[in-house]
Amino acid sequence: MARIGVEESLTDVQQKLQEDGHEVITLRQEQDANGCDCCIVSGQDQNMMGMQDTSIQGAVISAQGLSANDISQEIQQRLQQQQ
């Protein structure tokens, strides 16, 4: 399974992804994203200018407006596309 970084405040998402068999890393600092296949962020701290600096090669998914199940499905789709 994938190594997924999840923002600290998204505990329901962390639990769901662990149940799905993924390795879940809590994102507390930017360097925590290193080595992750995908990162899940709350979307609450989005850059108002529309510019983002990312430090990972994988996908970054905003959890804003999504349930833990929605996020799980999105991850599955993106991982399948990468293969």
Secondary structure, 3 states (H helix, E strand, C coil): CCEEEEECCCHHHHHHHHHCCCEEEEECCHHHHCCCCEEEECCCCCCCCCCCCCCCCCEEEECCCCCHHHHHHHHHHHHHHHC
